[in-house]
């Protein structure tokens, strides 16, 4: 009989404890799997949101990403557009505002976009903004929840008023809704109305062009985004340019520390917990089966086969639990992600738990090592068992 | 000319206005109280003014910004306005970002905010308690509770498995006790007491471990992020909650594991 078959028999013989051990490992394993998903989830999700915008460099006024206007942004956009390796640019201004459709009205985030080939949002219905001559009618793209909240869809119109300082006595402007879009970085409770920079200027009641707070740059295929970042730095030392990779890195350093720390701490704890408990179960189980193991040795089963049997027992318990942990962890991750996404102001498209193949591989590796380590002491105990003395003690006892 | 010269002399001899700097800034720039520093509002060093360091302060720990380096200086408002206001905009020197108000009776907060908002509609008035940072920590608290529940479920399964092994070990002892007339209720009570004791000792060990590691964990993170923020605090309420959760679980696991032995025929316990 092979060590695996012996281990399988022992596991079946002590079915209740085996099932409980597998359940315990599965629950703890699910937590470990989730912590592995959490360890990079926000970063991966944030990176995907940035990539989905279609631009790989952004210019802001200061270090960090506070909404501060970039001085002389229109001139900077024109200068950047002429740089080698730049495929497209879009200047973005964000202001607080009010929107009204009939009797429905409420606070919205107004986004102004300069002339560009593409927008940093994804159109899900209707059409995108079209660059038109200054003074032309206002066209607007709204977020997915706007139509149900304001009872206005593509083809309808909305009254928009910019409120940068909190209140305004200016009359609102009328905009025609041309499309519904997915604004990756909008929060779930936030209603968004995007328009051209010219229309935003009218909504704000300003005579001079609104200063953009972000200038997005899409580099041409084959161009080095870092070279463009350096060129922008030389052109305007008073502003900051970041590639998407740098933005993700900054997010990793500043905004993500808490979840990285908690994931490291909990991953370590759950692994230690699983090791201790499986090792304890196996050790107690071996102590209970000393007579049985001595009998197996007495009938000629070699030490290494007894040790192998115990390693297989550990592998069956830990392996079964680790495999069950994957679907259980996935379900748990959905619940925990939903819970964490209740944080106010969080972008709709940002997730804390994101599946990566790397997480699955690490999960299985950690449990493989845990299974081997858990079986080491019981196997050593069983291998050095004095056969005759144990049998005599068991029989007399 | 004499008056002008006198004014210039007085101006030159007048001490620089005082500022406070954060401990982190003092350490990084090797500054100490009494040093003169030049602050600029432009990255290239334009628009400068000279100040004298009159004190070094520990920034109030802010959980929302614990990863940020607190390189800060605090100026008197007129000094900041003189340094940073846009000269081309006369209104800029009259504008400030925020006014903090402490009420004599904190219970009036919402009424005061409503009154002020209606009488000065151009400002936004919000009670400090309404700031949404508290929502973030409420969510994180719920997240921690959810993780604790998962951990407790996993631990319960293991506890049950261990109690099952332990009950199996004592099968013959239980058989003898039943044969000499000890009632099932007494046996069950003894198992429940034993389970409860194990759970309480386990919980106490956990609390002791948490207390022992509390200082080390706080020290690690406070050094890592150069902050006075307290990351872990084992309170009496948390300790009580741990024991209150652990005790019934121990009792339940003990009873469940022994139940199979107690409801069996007594001879079968001796494999007869």
Interface residues (C-beta under 8 A of the other chain):
Chain A: X16 X17 X20 X21 X23 X24 X25 X27 X28 X30 X31 X165 X166 X167 X237 X238 X253 X254 X255 X257 X258 X261 X266 X270 X273 X277 X280 X281 X284 X285 X288 X332 X335 X336 X339 X340 X342 X343 X344 X345
Chain B: X42 X43 X44 X66 X67 X68 X121 X122 X123 X124 X132 X135 X136 X139 X140 X142 X143 X146 X147 X150 X151 X153 X154 X155 X157 X158 X160 X161 X162 X164 X165 X166 X168 X169 X221 X225
